[in-house]
Amino acid sequence: MACPAELGDAFGRFWQDGQLAAALSRHEINVADAQSTGDAGQHEWSTLPSSAVLALLAGRFDQAVAVAREAQRQMGAGNVEGLGPPAPTLQAQQGGSIGPTRPNPASPSGWVPSAVALCEWVVCAVDGWHGERSAVPEPLAGDRWSSGLGLVLASEASANFDTELAALLAADAVGQAERAGDAALLRWADRARAGALVALGEPDAGLALASRLSDAPGQAPAAEAARTDRVVGAAALRAGDDELARARLTPSAEVLATAGYIPEAVLALLALSEADPDGARSHLRRAHELAGEPGADSAFDRMFAMRPTLQVTMLGEQTLSVGGERCRAKTSHAEQLVFSLVLAGRDGLDARDLCERLWPGKDISKAMGSLTTATWDARAALGREAWRLDRKGDRLTLDTEDASVDLDDIMAALSAGSPDRELVQRLHLPLLPAWRHEDWVIDADERRAAVASRLAR
């Protein structure tokens, strides 16, 4: 099989079966073959845009930008001439299907405007995933399909930081897809519109649209169905239907991961961690496995940061909130239980020690009963984050991974580099002032004061 034809066919097959990981593998194999035979320089330029799109969908954001920039470089005015006939690329065909076709060999630059525009859309989408605004490319009047795909990619990315822009882009994508006459592209565009509606705070409308796509007649590829189910699940979650959310998100998360759609798989798992609190720990662990180390790519860091999570404030005041909503415990003992476990760290505390701390002098058997009640009250107050409070035997712990704890965050920031003046000043605030006379608070506050004093020297 000739390398250039295979490069073009890789994306064509992806468009039919939705198997992103397989398409990426085919691209990589064929690029290697082309380089070994010396054909890459002649033919590779025409399929670089499709390679950039695949890398974007796979969450290989740096690679997507690098490939897009290289394509634009190769397709500059002085670089296209003499490259020879481009490889088969994707254009709209009769009947609304997309397949590989070969542009006019006598005019290799005929595909250039569409290819350059598609590369610009890829770069715009990567910026969107990272929460950055970039200039939105102008759709090409003569190429509805490429413009529609670019609009979809940018809309999906923008939903994470600019919901109104995402909705506008999705609406334009639907129009371009309708005029292109491609059913698969229209499905992508409608799915982006449903996702934008959810992001805009209209989950019922997003759920209705995504459900229509999911229930539409015709057998969509498994990966495509999973992408739609993810949006259905996300919409159901925001609409308050956890059961439907779990039913759609649970299978779609692993299908997406297996097919290679890593950003969407991570988003599915993060949503599932909300809809399925009992399994939240395993869902978040799996999401981290797919996303890689924190800090490796800010796009994935933003996904985790957007998840409604536990926020603990201990300096200057004591508050518990989840996703910005204040947690209200029935009793102060339930609140003290949570803050005690936060200060204890991952090792937690023994049940007897907690009883002596919270109910000093009380008969231990009665105190144990009170601890059970306080634990239930604390879990009720934590809501979707109740899974963090765990009891195994006589050991209680509170998992703060991916949570925000002001004292821990400040200490971590100060230990990572030069002390920041504002952070040091905040560290001088008293710890848990409402309970400042409690022995367990006095001990912890003395340790905080010692650190603050050392940093102030």
ZAKE-196642 format. One line per field, with one value per residue (C-alpha): residue number from 1; x, z, y; residue in one letter; chain. Coordinates in steps of 0.02 Angstrom, whole numbers, plus 50000, padded with zeros to 5 digits. Example, Ala and Ser with C-alpha at 12.3 -4.5 7.8 and 13.67 -1.06 7.14 Angstrom:
BEGIN
resi <- 1, 2
c1 <- 50615, 50684
c3 <- 50390, 50357
c2 <- 49775, 49947
resn <- a, s
chain <- A, A
This chain:
BEGIN
resi <- 1, 2, 3, 4, 5, 6, 7, 8, 9, 10, 11, 12, 13, 14, 15, 16, 17, 18, 19, 20, 21, 22, 23, 24, 25, 26, 27, 28, 29, 30, 31, 32, 33, 34, 35, 36, 37, 38, 39, 40, 41, 42, 43, 44, 45, 46, 47, 48, 49, 50, 51, 52, 53, 54, 55, 56, 57, 58, 59, 60, 61, 62, 63, 64, 65, 66, 67, 68, 69, 70, 71, 72, 73, 74, 75, 76, 77, 78, 79, 80, 81, 82, 83, 84, 85, 86, 87, 88, 89, 90, 91, 92, 93, 94, 95, 96, 97, 98, 99, 100, 101, 102, 103, 104, 105, 106, 107, 108, 109, 110, 111, 112, 113, 114, 115, 116, 117, 118, 119, 120, 121, 122, 123, 124, 125, 126, 127, 128, 129, 130, 131, 132, 133, 134, 135, 136, 137, 138, 139, 140, 141, 142, 143, 144, 145, 146, 147, 148, 149, 150, 151, 152, 153, 154, 155, 156, 157, 158, 159, 160, 161, 162, 163, 164, 165, 166, 167, 168, 169, 170, 171, 172, 173, 174, 175, 176, 177, 178, 179, 180, 181, 182, 183, 184, 185, 186, 187, 188, 189, 190, 191, 192, 193, 194, 195, 196, 197, 198, 199, 200, 201, 202, 203, 204, 205, 206, 207, 208, 209, 210, 211, 212, 213, 214, 215, 216, 217, 218, 219, 220, 221, 222, 223, 224, 225, 226, 227, 228, 229, 230, 231, 232, 233, 234, 235, 236, 237, 238, 239, 240, 241, 242, 243, 244, 245, 246, 247, 248, 249, 250, 251, 252, 253, 254, 255, 256, 257, 258, 259, 260, 261, 262, 263, 264, 265, 266, 267, 268, 269, 270, 271, 272, 273, 274, 275, 276, 277, 278, 279, 280, 281, 282, 283, 284, 285, 286, 287, 288, 289, 290, 291, 292, 293, 294, 295, 296, 297, 298, 299, 300, 301, 302, 303, 304, 305, 306, 307, 308, 309, 310, 311, 312, 313, 314, 315, 316, 317, 318, 319, 320, 321, 322, 323, 324, 325, 326, 327, 328, 329, 330, 331, 332, 333, 334, 335, 336, 337, 338, 339, 340, 341, 342, 343, 344, 345, 346, 347, 348, 349, 350, 351, 352, 353, 354, 355, 356, 357, 358, 359, 360, 361, 362, 363, 364, 365, 366, 367, 368, 369, 370, 371, 372, 373, 374, 375, 376, 377, 378, 379, 380, 381, 382, 383, 384, 385, 386, 387, 388, 389, 390, 391, 392, 393, 394, 395, 396, 397, 398, 399, 400, 401, 402, 403, 404, 405, 406, 407, 408, 409, 410, 411, 412, 413, 414, 415, 416, 417, 418, 419, 420, 421, 422, 423, 424, 425, 426, 427, 428, 429, 430, 431, 432, 433, 434, 435, 436, 437, 438, 439, 440, 441, 442, 443, 444, 445, 446, 447, 448, 449, 450, 451, 452, 453, 454, 455, 456, 457
c1 <- 50000, 50071, 50111, 50021, 49861, 49867, 49891, 49734, 49639, 49680, 49570, 49438, 49426, 49422, 49275, 49182, 49223, 49268, 49420, 49538, 49679, 49684, 49687, 49832, 49928, 49899, 49961, 50118, 50157, 50134, 50237, 50377, 50361, 50361, 50517, 50607, 50568, 50599, 50421, 50369, 50428, 50330, 50162, 50148, 50100, 49921, 49875, 49958, 49795, 49701, 49844, 49829, 49642, 49671, 49803, 49683, 49543, 49665, 49718, 49894, 49880, 50063, 50077, 49920, 49990, 50160, 50086, 49967, 50109, 50217, 50075, 50056, 50243, 50248, 50097, 50171, 50177, 50353, 50336, 50189, 50259, 50355, 50284, 50190, 50012, 49943, 49885, 49699, 49610, 49432, 49299, 49110, 49045, 48876, 48752, 48824, 48965, 49146, 49282, 49456, 49467, 49619, 49625, 49677, 49860, 49894, 49846, 49917, 49880, 49692, 49678, 49789, 49658, 49553, 49705, 49773, 49602, 49582, 49753, 49700, 49545, 49651, 49762, 49607, 49534, 49696, 49693, 49513, 49555, 49687, 49566, 49646, 49556, 49626, 49562, 49421, 49458, 49335, 49240, 49285, 49139, 49191, 49221, 49074, 49142, 49311, 49232, 49100, 49229, 49335, 49186, 49142, 49318, 49325, 49151, 49192, 49349, 49269, 49133, 49264, 49296, 49176, 49003, 48924, 49061, 49040, 48854, 48883, 49016, 48905, 48758, 48871, 48937, 48761, 48729, 48890, 48857, 48681, 48745, 48886, 48756, 48854, 48753, 48903, 48966, 48792, 48788, 48953, 48886, 48722, 48818, 48928, 48770, 48698, 48859, 48857, 48679, 48730, 48878, 48762, 48656, 48517, 48536, 48357, 48374, 48545, 48477, 48331, 48446, 48579, 48445, 48371, 48544, 48569, 48399, 48408, 48383, 48539, 48686, 48822, 48997, 49026, 49146, 49028, 48884, 48993, 49034, 48849, 48812, 48942, 48846, 48681, 48758, 48831, 48663, 48569, 48689, 48658, 48471, 48473, 48448, 48595, 48525, 48521, 48691, 48768, 48685, 48762, 48928, 48983, 48998, 49046, 49199, 49292, 49235, 49305, 49467, 49491, 49452, 49579, 49469, 49565, 49494, 49316, 49353, 49423, 49270, 49156, 49246, 49243, 49055, 49034, 49126, 48983, 48841, 48913, 48984, 49014, 49132, 49204, 49375, 49402, 49330, 49448, 49595, 49557, 49539, 49711, 49786, 49721, 49765, 49943, 50036, 49960, 50049, 50097, 49961, 49858, 49710, 49686, 49722, 49579, 49461, 49495, 49485, 49312, 49242, 49136, 49248, 49273, 49343, 49406, 49448, 49534, 49634, 49540, 49375, 49312, 49202, 49163, 49092, 49068, 49074, 49052, 48898, 48916, 48900, 48785, 48809, 48673, 48793, 48960, 49023, 49000, 49098, 49235, 49247, 49281, 49409, 49496, 49516, 49577, 49714, 49759, 49804, 49796, 49830, 49668, 49624, 49572, 49389, 49431, 49545, 49406, 49282, 49398, 49426, 49245, 49158, 49287, 49233, 49087, 49067, 49161, 49018, 48900, 49035, 49055, 48870, 48885, 49031, 48926, 48789, 48915, 48990, 48820, 48785, 48953, 48926, 48754, 48829, 48966, 48837, 48921, 49088, 49031, 49136, 49290, 49244, 49285, 49286, 49375, 49361, 49411, 49504, 49424, 49502, 49454, 49526, 49580, 49656, 49595, 49511, 49558, 49623, 49687, 49819, 49887, 49884, 49981, 50109, 50134, 50156, 50282, 50383, 50390, 50484, 50521, 50393, 50256, 50217, 50028, 50037, 50147, 50025, 49880, 49976, 49975, 49785, 49725, 49677, 49495, 49458, 49286, 49369, 49533, 49519, 49507, 49668, 49676, 49659, 49788, 49917, 49888, 49886, 50053, 50130, 50056, 50121, 50296, 50302, 50236, 50365, 50508, 50456, 50440, 50621
c3 <- 50000, 49950, 50098, 50042, 50003, 50172, 50261, 50180, 50205, 50392, 50421, 50303, 50402, 50564, 50499, 50466, 50625, 50752, 50814, 50854, 50930, 50779, 50660, 50755, 50746, 50559, 50538, 50638, 50547, 50377, 50418, 50473, 50311, 50209, 50295, 50267, 50080, 50060, 50005, 50156, 50088, 49929, 49997, 50185, 50179, 50122, 50268, 50407, 50444, 50474, 50583, 50685, 50708, 50769, 50893, 50957, 50986, 51076, 51195, 51124, 51123, 51100, 50957, 50875, 50874, 50814, 50669, 50623, 50621, 50517, 50393, 50378, 50354, 50217, 50132, 50124, 49953, 49919, 49986, 49894, 49719, 49674, 49815, 49690, 49700, 49876, 49961, 49961, 50076, 50138, 50048, 50045, 49918, 49843, 49967, 50115, 50152, 50179, 50099, 50028, 49861, 49767, 49722, 49548, 49533, 49416, 49552, 49719, 49796, 49774, 49947, 50028, 50083, 50168, 50246, 50313, 50383, 50467, 50548, 50613, 50689, 50774, 50853, 50906, 50986, 51080, 51151, 51203, 51298, 51392, 51435, 51317, 51191, 51016, 50854, 50783, 50600, 50466, 50389, 50208, 50094, 49971, 50095, 50210, 50275, 50336, 50408, 50497, 50572, 50630, 50712, 50802, 50869, 50931, 51009, 51107, 51175, 51213, 51320, 51456, 51471, 51364, 51357, 51251, 51120, 51121, 51086, 50943, 50864, 50880, 50797, 50653, 50641, 50623, 50480, 50392, 50415, 50346, 50192, 50172, 50169, 50283, 50412, 50519, 50527, 50572, 50714, 50779, 50766, 50855, 50992, 51014, 51024, 51158, 51258, 51242, 51307, 51461, 51489, 51472, 51616, 51508, 51548, 51505, 51328, 51310, 51372, 51250, 51101, 51151, 51186, 51012, 50939, 51045, 50999, 50814, 50694, 50616, 50696, 50746, 50778, 50959, 50991, 50913, 51018, 51174, 51134, 51124, 51282, 51375, 51333, 51381, 51547, 51581, 51541, 51651, 51795, 51785, 51767, 51930, 51857, 51933, 51883, 51698, 51714, 51786, 51654, 51511, 51586, 51655, 51489, 51386, 51492, 51454, 51272, 51247, 51337, 51233, 51071, 51113, 51155, 51314, 51351, 51333, 51435, 51575, 51570, 51576, 51728, 51818, 51789, 51842, 52005, 52044, 51987, 52075, 52242, 52305, 52161, 52154, 52219, 52083, 51947, 51995, 52003, 51828, 51766, 51836, 51751, 51583, 51609, 51669, 51807, 51872, 51791, 51636, 51534, 51599, 51493, 51598, 51758, 51712, 51690, 51868, 51935, 51857, 51949, 52099, 52241, 52428, 52482, 52660, 52738, 52908, 52916, 52987, 52978, 52960, 52812, 52711, 52537, 52384, 52214, 52296, 52394, 52583, 52677, 52828, 52960, 53089, 53236, 53278, 53322, 53140, 53082, 53210, 53153, 52973, 53021, 53141, 53001, 52879, 53001, 53034, 52850, 52760, 52916, 52997, 53179, 53294, 53343, 53529, 53509, 53417, 53555, 53688, 53584, 53541, 53698, 53838, 53997, 53913, 53935, 53789, 53733, 53726, 53644, 53510, 53473, 53462, 53342, 53229, 53227, 53194, 53051, 52969, 52993, 52918, 52766, 52740, 52745, 52620, 52494, 52334, 52422, 52565, 52493, 52558, 52740, 52769, 52918, 52921, 53089, 53219, 53096, 53017, 52871, 52756, 52580, 52524, 52357, 52224, 52362, 52408, 52586, 52613, 52743, 52640, 52479, 52559, 52638, 52473, 52378, 52503, 52504, 52314, 52299, 52371, 52502, 52429, 52537, 52521, 52565, 52715, 52776, 52758, 52857, 53004, 53017, 53165, 53135, 53161, 53269, 53326, 53418, 53463, 53646, 53604, 53643, 53472, 53387, 53503, 53458, 53270, 53282, 53372, 53230, 53104, 53202, 53210, 53020, 52994, 53116, 53031, 52860, 52924, 52979
c2 <- 50000, 50168, 50277, 50436, 50341, 50256, 50421, 50489, 50327, 50325, 50476, 50410, 50249, 50347, 50448, 50286, 50187, 50321, 50223, 50365, 50264, 50150, 50299, 50377, 50213, 50202, 50380, 50347, 50185, 50264, 50418, 50303, 50204, 50363, 50426, 50262, 50268, 50454, 50491, 50594, 50759, 50735, 50682, 50706, 50889, 50858, 50744, 50844, 50937, 50774, 50713, 50874, 50844, 50667, 50725, 50859, 50734, 50619, 50756, 50767, 50955, 51001, 50877, 50945, 51122, 51065, 50966, 51108, 51234, 51118, 51095, 51283, 51301, 51170, 51244, 51419, 51499, 51441, 51266, 51187, 51196, 51040, 50934, 50829, 50765, 50769, 50612, 50571, 50691, 50705, 50804, 50797, 50672, 50635, 50564, 50659, 50537, 50580, 50480, 50494, 50583, 50644, 50829, 50877, 50819, 50962, 51086, 51025, 51193, 51166, 51090, 51220, 51349, 51216, 51134, 51298, 51346, 51176, 51197, 51368, 51289, 51156, 51289, 51387, 51230, 51191, 51368, 51338, 51179, 51279, 51418, 51543, 51650, 51660, 51734, 51629, 51588, 51639, 51491, 51458, 51498, 51363, 51222, 51190, 51026, 51087, 51244, 51140, 51024, 51171, 51254, 51092, 51070, 51249, 51239, 51080, 51161, 51330, 51250, 51238, 51425, 51529, 51451, 51587, 51573, 51383, 51402, 51524, 51413, 51259, 51347, 51400, 51222, 51153, 51272, 51226, 51040, 51055, 51145, 51019, 50881, 50764, 50669, 50621, 50799, 50860, 50734, 50804, 50982, 50942, 50853, 51008, 51114, 51000, 51012, 51201, 51207, 51108, 51225, 51375, 51311, 51239, 51053, 51006, 51076, 50995, 50829, 50833, 50867, 50740, 50608, 50633, 50604, 50450, 50378, 50422, 50276, 50202, 50114, 50237, 50169, 50121, 50263, 50390, 50325, 50338, 50520, 50559, 50459, 50563, 50721, 50638, 50587, 50760, 50841, 50717, 50752, 50939, 50908, 50809, 50635, 50540, 50371, 50415, 50498, 50340, 50231, 50332, 50384, 50216, 50124, 50276, 50319, 50158, 50151, 50326, 50282, 50125, 50216, 50352, 50503, 50544, 50719, 50657, 50500, 50608, 50722, 50569, 50501, 50668, 50681, 50500, 50538, 50659, 50547, 50393, 50454, 50277, 50246, 50422, 50372, 50242, 50355, 50496, 50377, 50316, 50495, 50536, 50383, 50444, 50628, 50600, 50690, 50853, 50999, 50901, 50986, 51132, 51078, 50922, 51018, 51135, 50988, 50929, 51107, 51130, 50979, 51034, 50977, 50998, 51165, 51186, 51355, 51353, 51514, 51663, 51567, 51390, 51345, 51190, 51203, 51094, 51177, 51347, 51294, 51307, 51142, 51153, 51020, 50986, 50998, 51078, 50904, 50850, 51003, 50975, 50794, 50849, 50981, 50861, 50735, 50868, 50918, 50736, 50706, 50542, 50436, 50495, 50471, 50330, 50327, 50329, 50479, 50571, 50528, 50596, 50753, 50791, 50723, 50733, 50643, 50555, 50368, 50288, 50177, 50326, 50432, 50298, 50311, 50499, 50479, 50369, 50501, 50641, 50541, 50521, 50706, 50753, 50643, 50718, 50893, 50847, 50786, 50723, 50730, 50617, 50475, 50565, 50527, 50345, 50230, 50063, 49979, 50107, 50219, 50372, 50467, 50608, 50599, 50774, 50726, 50848, 50949, 51127, 51151, 51328, 51283, 51138, 51239, 51382, 51267, 51176, 51339, 51407, 51247, 51246, 51411, 51581, 51636, 51744, 51896, 51875, 51690, 51724, 51857, 51737, 51608, 51731, 51716, 51612, 51432, 51384, 51539, 51479, 51335, 51419, 51365, 51179, 51085, 51002, 51173, 51254, 51120, 51140, 51330, 51332, 51233, 51355, 51505, 51430, 51411, 51588, 51658, 51567, 51631, 51809, 51818
resn <- m, a, c, p, a, e, l, g, d, a, f, g, r, f, w, q, d, g, q, l, a, a, a, l, s, r, h, e, i, n, v, a, d, a, q, s, t, g, d, a, g, q, h, e, w, s, t, l, p, s, s, a, v, l, a, l, l, a, g, r, f, d, q, a, v, a, v, a, r, e, a, q, r, q, m, g, a, g, n, v, e, g, l, g, p, p, a, p, t, l, q, a, q, q, g, g, s, i, g, p, t, r, p, n, p, a, s, p, s, g, w, v, p, s, a, v, a, l, c, e, w, v, v, c, a, v, d, g, w, h, g, e, r, s, a, v, p, e, p, l, a, g, d, r, w, s, s, g, l, g, l, v, l, a, s, e, a, s, a, n, f, d, t, e, l, a, a, l, l, a, a, d, a, v, g, q, a, e, r, a, g, d, a, a, l, l, r, w, a, d, r, a, r, a, g, a, l, v, a, l, g, e, p, d, a, g, l, a, l, a, s, r, l, s, d, a, p, g, q, a, p, a, a, e, a, a, r, t, d, r, v, v, g, a, a, a, l, r, a, g, d, d, e, l, a, r, a, r, l, t, p, s, a, e, v, l, a, t, a, g, y, i, p, e, a, v, l, a, l, l, a, l, s, e, a, d, p, d, g, a, r, s, h, l, r, r, a, h, e, l, a, g, e, p, g, a, d, s, a, f, d, r, m, f, a, m, r, p, t, l, q, v, t, m, l, g, e, q, t, l, s, v, g, g, e, r, c, r, a, k, t, s, h, a, e, q, l, v, f, s, l, v, l, a, g, r, d, g, l, d, a, r, d, l, c, e, r, l, w, p, g, k, d, i, s, k, a, m, g, s, l, t, t, a, t, w, d, a, r, a, a, l, g, r, e, a, w, r, l, d, r, k, g, d, r, l, t, l, d, t, e, d, a, s, v, d, l, d, d, i, m, a, a, l, s, a, g, s, p, d, r, e, l, v, q, r, l, h, l, p, l, l, p, a, w, r, h, e, d, w, v, i, d, a, d, e, r, r, a, a, v, a, s, r, l, a, r
chain <- A, A, A, A, A, A, A, A, A, A, A, A, A, A, A, A, A, A, A, A, A, A, A, A, A, A, A, A, A, A, A, A, A, A, A, A, A, A, A, A, A, A, A, A, A, A, A, A, A, A, A, A, A, A, A, A, A, A, A, A, A, A, A, A, A, A, A, A, A, A, A, A, A, A, A, A, A, A, A, A, A, A, A, A, A, A, A, A, A, A, A, A, A, A, A, A, A, A, A, A, A, A, A, A, A, A, A, A, A, A, A, A, A, A, A, A, A, A, A, A, A, A, A, A, A, A, A, A, A, A, A, A, A, A, A, A, A, A, A, A, A, A, A, A, A, A, A, A, A, A, A, A, A, A, A, A, A, A, A, A, A, A, A, A, A, A, A, A, A, A, A, A, A, A, A, A, A, A, A, A, A, A, A, A, A, A, A, A, A, A, A, A, A, A, A, A, A, A, A, A, A, A, A, A, A, A, A, A, A, A, A, A, A, A, A, A, A, A, A, A, A, A, A, A, A, A, A, A, A, A, A, A, A, A, A, A, A, A, A, A, A, A, A, A, A, A, A, A, A, A, A, A, A, A, A, A, A, A, A, A, A, A, A, A, A, A, A, A, A, A, A, A, A, A, A, A, A, A, A, A, A, A, A, A, A, A, A, A, A, A, A, A, A, A, A, A, A, A, A, A, A, A, A, A, A, A, A, A, A, A, A, A, A, A, A, A, A, A, A, A, A, A, A, A, A, A, A, A, A, A, A, A, A, A, A, A, A, A, A, A, A, A, A, A, A, A, A, A, A, A, A, A, A, A, A, A, A, A, A, A, A, A, A, A, A, A, A, A, A, A, A, A, A, A, A, A, A, A, A, A, A, A, A, A, A, A, A, A, A, A, A, A, A, A, A, A, A, A, A, A, A, A, A, A, A, A, A, A, A, A, A, A, A, A, A, A, A, A, A, A, A, A, A, A, A, A, A, A, A, A, A, A, A, A, A, A, A, A, A, A, A, A, A, A, A, A, A, A, A, A, A, A, A, A, A, A, A
